[in-house]
Amino acid sequence: MASSRCDSSSAVGPFEYQPAIMCKCGGKVAWWISWSIYNTGRRMADAASLLSSLKREKEEFGLVVQAERLNAEEKTREVEAATQELNSVKVLTCENT
C-alpha cells in the first residue's frame, strides 16, 4: 500500500520565508497557509483588511465630495449674484452717461 504522505523533497516547510506581497495601494497583504497531507503548503494572499479600510476611505471621500459639491454650488450662486449686480451697475452707468 502506498503511503499517503508526500515525498519530503517536494514538501514546502510551513515556516519558510516568503516575501511580502504588496497591494497596488502599497499596503502589505497577509499570507494564509492551507496545510494538509494532500496539499502541502498552498499559500494564499488575503487582502480583506485592506479591502475593508479602502471601503471605509471610499465612504469618507464620498462624504467629502458631497460637502465640497454643496460648497461649490453655494459659491456658484454667489458668483451669479455678483455677476447680476455688476451687470445692473453697468446698465445704470450706461443710462447716466
DSSP file (Angstrom, degrees, kcal/mol; ACC not computed):
  #  RESIDUE AA STRUCTURE BP1 BP2  ACC     N-H-->O    O-->H-N    N-H-->O    O-->H-N    TCO  KAPPA ALPHA  PHI   PSI    X-CA   Y-CA   Z-CA
    1    1 A M              0   0    0      0, 0.0     2,-0.2     0, 0.0     0, 0.0   0.000 360.0 360.0 360.0 134.3    0.0    0.0    0.0
    2    2 A A        -     0   0    0      1,-0.1     2,-0.1     2,-0.0     0, 0.0  -0.462 360.0-108.9 -77.8 145.8    1.4    3.4   -1.0
    3    3 A S        -     0   0    0     -2,-0.2    -1,-0.1     1,-0.1     0, 0.0  -0.469  13.1-142.8 -73.5 144.5    1.9    6.0    1.7
    4    4 A S  S    S+     0   0    0     -2,-0.1     2,-0.2     2,-0.1    -1,-0.1   0.525  75.1  96.6 -84.7  -5.3   -0.4    9.0    1.7
    5    5 A R  S    S-     0   0    0      1,-0.1     2,-0.1    33,-0.0    -2,-0.1  -0.551  76.9-119.6 -83.6 151.0    2.4   11.3    2.7
    6    6 A C        -     0   0    0     31,-0.2     2,-0.2    -2,-0.2    -1,-0.1  -0.425  37.6 -84.8 -85.3 163.8    4.2   13.2    0.0
    7    7 A D    >>  -     0   0    0      1,-0.1     3,-1.6    -2,-0.1     4,-0.8  -0.503  36.1-133.1 -66.1 131.0    7.9   13.0   -0.7
    8    8 A S  T 34 S+     0   0    0      1,-0.3     3,-0.3    -2,-0.2    -1,-0.1   0.740 101.8  65.0 -63.8 -22.7    9.8   15.2    1.7
    9    9 A S  T 34 S+     0   0    0      1,-0.2    -1,-0.3     3,-0.0    -2,-0.0   0.781 106.2  42.5 -72.1 -23.5   11.9   16.7   -1.1
   10   10 A S  T <4 S+     0   0    0     -3,-1.6    -1,-0.2     2,-0.1    -2,-0.2   0.558  94.1 102.3 -96.7  -8.3    8.8   18.3   -2.7
   11   11 A A     <  -     0   0    0     -4,-0.8     2,-0.5    -3,-0.3    30,-0.1  -0.440  64.2-141.0 -76.3 148.6    7.2   19.5    0.5
   12   12 A V        -     0   0    0     28,-0.6    -2,-0.1    -2,-0.1    -3,-0.0  -0.942  23.4-118.2-109.1 127.9    7.5   23.1    1.5
   13   13 A G    >   -     0   0    0     -2,-0.5     3,-1.2     1,-0.1    27,-0.0  -0.304  15.7-126.9 -65.4 147.3    8.1   23.8    5.1
   14   14 A P  T 3  S+     0   0    0      0, 0.0    -1,-0.1     0, 0.0    19,-0.0   0.721 106.8  44.0 -69.4 -20.1    5.4   25.8    7.0
   15   15 A F  T 3  S+     0   0    0      2,-0.1     2,-0.1     0, 0.0     3,-0.1   0.217  78.6 130.1-111.6  15.5    7.9   28.4    8.2
   16   16 A E    <   -     0   0    0     -3,-1.2     2,-0.1     1,-0.1    -4,-0.0  -0.455  68.0-100.7 -68.6 142.6    9.9   29.0    5.1
   17   17 A Y        -     0   0    0     -2,-0.1    -1,-0.1     1,-0.0    -2,-0.1  -0.396  38.7-174.5 -67.6 134.9   10.3   32.7    4.3
   18   18 A Q        -     0   0    0     -2,-0.1     3,-0.1    -3,-0.1    13,-0.1  -1.000  29.7-114.1-125.1 131.3    8.0   34.1    1.7
   19   19 A P        -     0   0    0      0, 0.0     2,-0.0     0, 0.0     0, 0.0  -0.292  41.3 -94.8 -63.8 150.5    8.5   37.7    0.6
   20   20 A A        -     0   0    0      1,-0.1     2,-0.5     8,-0.0    10,-0.1  -0.325  32.0-131.1 -65.3 144.6    5.6   40.0    1.4
   21   21 A I  E     -A   29   0A   0      8,-0.7     8,-2.6    -3,-0.1     2,-0.5  -0.849  20.7-148.2 -95.4 132.8    3.0   40.6   -1.3
   22   22 A M  E     -A   28   0A   0     -2,-0.5     6,-0.2     6,-0.2     5,-0.1  -0.875   7.2-134.2-106.6 133.8    2.3   44.3   -1.8
   23   23 A C    >   -     0   0    0      4,-3.3     3,-1.7    -2,-0.5     6,-0.0  -0.326  31.0-105.7 -73.6 163.3   -1.1   45.6   -2.9
   24   24 A K  T 3  S+     0   0    0      1,-0.3    -1,-0.1     2,-0.1    -2,-0.0   0.784 123.0  58.7 -61.4 -25.9   -1.4   48.1   -5.7
   25   25 A C  T 3  S-     0   0    0      2,-0.1    -1,-0.3     1,-0.0     3,-0.1   0.568 122.7-106.4 -81.2  -7.6   -2.1   50.7   -3.0
   26   26 A G  S <  S+     0   0    0     -3,-1.7     2,-0.2     1,-0.3    -2,-0.1   0.349  78.3 126.6 101.8  -5.8    1.2   50.0   -1.3
   27   27 A G        -     0   0    0      1,-0.1    -4,-3.3    -5,-0.1    -1,-0.3  -0.514  63.7-107.0 -85.0 154.5   -0.1   48.0    1.7
   28   28 A K  E     -A   22   0A   0     -6,-0.2     2,-0.4    -2,-0.2    -6,-0.2  -0.557  27.3-141.8 -78.9 144.5    1.1   44.6    2.7
   29   29 A V  E     -A   21   0A   0     -8,-2.6    -8,-0.7    -2,-0.2    18,-0.2  -0.891  20.6-117.9-107.1 136.3   -1.2   41.6    2.1
   30   30 A A  E     -B   46   0B   0     16,-1.5    16,-2.9    -2,-0.4     2,-0.4  -0.423  20.4-131.3 -74.7 145.9   -1.3   38.8    4.7
   31   31 A W  E     -B   45   0B   0     14,-0.2     2,-0.4    -2,-0.1    14,-0.2  -0.814  17.9-165.6 -93.0 135.6   -0.2   35.2    3.7
   32   32 A W  E     -B   44   0B   0     12,-2.9    12,-3.1    -2,-0.4     2,-0.5  -0.982   8.2-151.2-117.9 136.0   -2.6   32.4    4.7
   33   33 A I  E     -B   43   0B   0     -2,-0.4     2,-0.7    10,-0.2    10,-0.2  -0.931   4.4-160.5-112.7 123.3   -1.2   28.8    4.6
   34   34 A S  E     -B   42   0B   0      8,-2.8     8,-1.5    -2,-0.5     7,-0.8  -0.904  20.5-173.4 -99.9 115.5   -3.5   25.9    3.9
   35   35 A W  E     +B   40   0B   0     -2,-0.7     2,-0.3     6,-0.2     5,-0.2  -0.941  19.0 133.1-122.2 124.3   -1.7   22.8    5.1
   36   36 A S        -     0   0    0      3,-2.0     5,-0.1    -2,-0.5    -2,-0.0  -0.931  64.3 -97.2-151.3 174.7   -2.7   19.2    4.7
   37   37 A I  S    S+     0   0    0     -2,-0.3   -31,-0.2     1,-0.2     3,-0.2   0.894 125.9  38.1 -63.6 -39.1   -1.2   15.9    3.6
   38   38 A Y  S    S+     0   0    0      1,-0.3     2,-0.5   -33,-0.1    -1,-0.2   0.709 122.5  42.9 -86.2 -21.1   -2.5   16.3    0.1
   39   39 A N  S    S-     0   0    0      3,-0.0    -3,-2.0     2,-0.0     2,-1.7  -0.812  75.8-168.0-128.0  89.4   -2.0   20.0   -0.1
   40   40 A T  E     -B   35   0B   0     -2,-0.5   -28,-0.6    -3,-0.2    -5,-0.2  -0.531  68.4 -24.0 -90.1  78.3    1.4   20.7    1.3
   41   41 A G  E     +     0   0B   0     -2,-1.7     2,-0.4    -7,-0.8    -1,-0.2   0.854  66.0 179.3  99.0  38.0    1.6   24.5    1.7
   42   42 A R  E     -B   34   0B   0     -8,-1.5    -8,-2.8    -3,-0.4     2,-0.5  -0.590  20.0-152.0 -68.5 125.6   -0.7   26.2   -0.6
   43   43 A R  E     -B   33   0B   0     -2,-0.4     2,-0.4   -10,-0.2   -10,-0.2  -0.871  13.6-172.7-106.6 132.7   -0.2   29.9    0.2
   44   44 A M  E     -B   32   0B   0    -12,-3.1   -12,-2.9    -2,-0.5     2,-0.4  -0.953  20.3-128.9-125.2 142.3   -3.0   32.4   -0.4
   45   45 A A  E     -B   31   0B   0     -2,-0.4     2,-0.5   -14,-0.2   -14,-0.2  -0.723  19.4-159.3 -89.7 138.8   -2.9   36.1   -0.2
   46   46 A D  E     +B   30   0B   0    -16,-2.9   -16,-1.5    -2,-0.4     3,-0.2  -0.969  21.2 167.6-123.2 118.7   -5.6   37.8    2.0
   47   47 A A     >  +     0   0    0     -2,-0.5     4,-2.7   -18,-0.2     5,-0.2   0.033  40.2 118.5-114.7  25.7   -6.4   41.4    1.4
   48   48 A A  H  > S+     0   0    0      1,-0.2     4,-2.5     2,-0.2     5,-0.2   0.903  77.0  48.5 -61.8 -42.7   -9.6   41.5    3.5
   49   49 A S  H  > S+     0   0    0      1,-0.2     4,-2.1     2,-0.2    -1,-0.2   0.897 112.8  48.7 -66.7 -37.7   -8.3   44.1    6.0
   50   50 A L  H  > S+     0   0    0      2,-0.2     4,-2.4     1,-0.2    -2,-0.2   0.909 110.7  51.3 -65.8 -40.5   -7.1   46.3    3.1
   51   51 A L  H  X S+     0   0    0     -4,-2.7     4,-2.4     1,-0.2    -2,-0.2   0.920 109.8  48.8 -63.2 -43.3  -10.4   46.0    1.4
   52   52 A S  H  X S+     0   0    0     -4,-2.5     4,-2.1     1,-0.2    -1,-0.2   0.904 112.9  47.4 -65.5 -39.3  -12.4   47.0    4.5
   53   53 A S  H  X S+     0   0    0     -4,-2.1     4,-2.4     1,-0.2    -1,-0.2   0.879 111.9  50.7 -69.0 -35.1  -10.1   50.0    5.1
   54   54 A L  H  X S+     0   0    0     -4,-2.4     4,-2.4     2,-0.2    -2,-0.2   0.878 109.1  51.1 -68.5 -36.1  -10.4   51.0    1.4
   55   55 A K  H  X S+     0   0    0     -4,-2.4     4,-2.2     2,-0.2    -2,-0.2   0.912 110.6  49.4 -64.0 -41.5  -14.2   50.8    1.6
   56   56 A R  H  X S+     0   0    0     -4,-2.1     4,-2.3     1,-0.2    -2,-0.2   0.923 111.5  48.5 -62.4 -44.7  -14.1   53.0    4.7
   57   57 A E  H  X S+     0   0    0     -4,-2.4     4,-3.0     1,-0.2     5,-0.2   0.891 108.7  54.4 -62.2 -39.3  -11.9   55.5    2.9
   58   58 A K  H  X S+     0   0    0     -4,-2.4     4,-2.2     1,-0.2    -1,-0.2   0.915 108.7  48.1 -61.8 -42.8  -14.2   55.5   -0.1
   59   59 A E  H  X S+     0   0    0     -4,-2.2     4,-1.9     2,-0.2    -1,-0.2   0.914 112.4  49.0 -63.0 -42.6  -17.2   56.3    2.1
   60   60 A E  H  X S+     0   0    0     -4,-2.3     4,-2.2     1,-0.2    -2,-0.2   0.920 111.5  48.7 -63.5 -43.5  -15.2   59.1    3.8
   61   61 A F  H  X S+     0   0    0     -4,-3.0     4,-2.9     1,-0.2    -1,-0.2   0.868 107.6  56.4 -64.1 -35.4  -14.2   60.5    0.4
   62   62 A G  H  X S+     0   0    0     -4,-2.2     4,-2.3    -5,-0.2    -1,-0.2   0.906 108.0  47.3 -61.4 -41.6  -17.8   60.3   -0.7
   63   63 A L  H  X S+     0   0    0     -4,-1.9     4,-2.3     2,-0.2    -2,-0.2   0.895 112.5  49.3 -66.1 -40.0  -18.8   62.5    2.2
   64   64 A V  H  X S+     0   0    0     -4,-2.2     4,-2.7     2,-0.2     5,-0.2   0.923 111.5  49.0 -64.7 -43.8  -16.0   65.0    1.5
   65   65 A V  H  X S+     0   0    0     -4,-2.9     4,-2.4     1,-0.2    -2,-0.2   0.913 110.8  50.7 -62.1 -42.5  -17.0   65.1   -2.2
   66   66 A Q  H  X S+     0   0    0     -4,-2.3     4,-2.1     2,-0.2    -1,-0.2   0.923 112.0  46.9 -61.9 -44.3  -20.7   65.7   -1.3
   67   67 A A  H  X S+     0   0    0     -4,-2.3     4,-2.2     1,-0.2    -2,-0.2   0.911 113.6  48.0 -64.1 -42.4  -19.7   68.5    1.1
   68   68 A E  H  X S+     0   0    0     -4,-2.7     4,-2.7     2,-0.2    -1,-0.2   0.849 108.3  55.2 -68.5 -33.1  -17.4   70.1   -1.5
   69   69 A R  H  X S+     0   0    0     -4,-2.4     4,-2.4     2,-0.2    -1,-0.2   0.926 109.3  46.9 -63.7 -43.9  -20.1   69.8   -4.2
   70   70 A L  H  X S+     0   0    0     -4,-2.1     4,-2.2     2,-0.2    -2,-0.2   0.905 112.4  50.6 -62.8 -40.9  -22.5   71.7   -1.9
   71   71 A N  H  X S+     0   0    0     -4,-2.2     4,-2.4     2,-0.2    -2,-0.2   0.905 110.2  49.6 -62.4 -42.4  -19.8   74.3   -1.2
   72   72 A A  H  X S+     0   0    0     -4,-2.7     4,-2.4     2,-0.2    -2,-0.2   0.892 109.4  51.5 -65.1 -39.7  -19.2   74.7   -5.0
   73   73 A E  H  X S+     0   0    0     -4,-2.4     4,-2.1     2,-0.2    -1,-0.2   0.904 110.3  49.3 -63.5 -40.2  -22.9   75.1   -5.7
   74   74 A E  H  X S+     0   0    0     -4,-2.2     4,-2.1     2,-0.2    -2,-0.2   0.921 111.5  48.5 -64.0 -44.1  -23.1   77.9   -3.0
   75   75 A K  H  X S+     0   0    0     -4,-2.4     4,-2.4     1,-0.2    -2,-0.2   0.875 109.0  54.3 -64.1 -36.8  -20.0   79.6   -4.5
   76   76 A T  H  X S+     0   0    0     -4,-2.4     4,-2.6     2,-0.2    -1,-0.2   0.915 107.9  49.1 -62.8 -42.9  -21.6   79.4   -8.0
   77   77 A R  H  X S+     0   0    0     -4,-2.1     4,-2.4     2,-0.2    -1,-0.2   0.894 110.6  51.2 -62.7 -39.6  -24.7   81.1   -6.7
   78   78 A E  H  X S+     0   0    0     -4,-2.1     4,-2.4     2,-0.2    -2,-0.2   0.914 111.0  47.7 -63.4 -42.6  -22.6   83.8   -5.1
   79   79 A V  H  X S+     0   0    0     -4,-2.4     4,-2.6     2,-0.2    -2,-0.2   0.910 111.4  50.6 -65.1 -42.2  -20.7   84.4   -8.4
   80   80 A E  H  X S+     0   0    0     -4,-2.6     4,-2.4     2,-0.2    -2,-0.2   0.912 111.3  48.4 -62.1 -42.0  -24.0   84.5  -10.3
   81   81 A A  H  X S+     0   0    0     -4,-2.4     4,-2.3     2,-0.2    -2,-0.2   0.910 112.5  48.2 -64.2 -42.1  -25.4   87.1   -7.8
   82   82 A A  H  X S+     0   0    0     -4,-2.4     4,-2.5     2,-0.2    -2,-0.2   0.886 110.8  51.6 -65.9 -38.2  -22.3   89.2   -8.1
   83   83 A T  H  X S+     0   0    0     -4,-2.6     4,-2.6     2,-0.2    -2,-0.2   0.914 110.1  48.7 -64.1 -43.3  -22.4   89.0  -11.9
   84   84 A Q  H  X S+     0   0    0     -4,-2.4     4,-2.3     2,-0.2    -2,-0.2   0.911 112.0  49.2 -62.7 -41.8  -26.0   90.1  -11.9
   85   85 A E  H  X S+     0   0    0     -4,-2.3     4,-2.1     2,-0.2    -2,-0.2   0.914 111.4  49.3 -63.8 -42.2  -25.2   93.0   -9.6
   86   86 A L  H  X S+     0   0    0     -4,-2.5     4,-2.3     1,-0.2    -2,-0.2   0.908 110.8  50.2 -63.3 -42.1  -22.2   94.0  -11.8
   87   87 A N  H  X S+     0   0    0     -4,-2.6     4,-2.2     1,-0.2    -1,-0.2   0.890 109.7  50.6 -64.1 -38.9  -24.4   93.9  -14.9
   88   88 A S  H  X S+     0   0    0     -4,-2.3     4,-2.2     2,-0.2    -1,-0.2   0.875 109.9  50.4 -67.5 -35.8  -27.1   96.1  -13.2
   89   89 A V  H  X S+     0   0    0     -4,-2.1     4,-2.4     2,-0.2    -2,-0.2   0.904 109.7  51.2 -65.9 -40.9  -24.4   98.6  -12.2
   90   90 A K  H  X S+     0   0    0     -4,-2.3     4,-2.1     1,-0.2    -2,-0.2   0.907 109.9  49.9 -61.6 -41.9  -23.1   98.6  -15.8
   91   91 A V  H  X S+     0   0    0     -4,-2.2     4,-2.0     1,-0.2    -2,-0.2   0.921 111.2  48.9 -63.8 -43.7  -26.7   99.3  -17.1
   92   92 A L  H  X S+     0   0    0     -4,-2.2     4,-1.7     1,-0.2    -2,-0.2   0.900 111.8  48.3 -63.4 -41.1  -27.1  102.2  -14.6
   93   93 A T  H  X S+     0   0    0     -4,-2.4     4,-0.7     1,-0.2    -1,-0.2   0.859 110.6  51.4 -69.4 -33.5  -23.8  103.8  -15.6
   94   94 A C  H  < S+     0   0    0     -4,-2.1     3,-0.3    -5,-0.2    -1,-0.2   0.869 110.4  49.3 -69.1 -35.3  -24.6  103.5  -19.3
   95   95 A E  H  < S+     0   0    0     -4,-2.0    -2,-0.2     1,-0.2    -1,-0.2   0.834 109.3  52.3 -72.0 -32.6  -28.0  105.1  -18.7
   96   96 A N  H  <        0   0    0     -4,-1.7    -1,-0.2     1,-0.2    -2,-0.2   0.628 360.0 360.0 -80.8 -13.2  -26.5  108.0  -16.7
   97   97 A T     <        0   0    0     -4,-0.7    -1,-0.2    -3,-0.3    -2,-0.2   0.478 360.0 360.0 -93.3 360.0  -23.9  108.9  -19.4
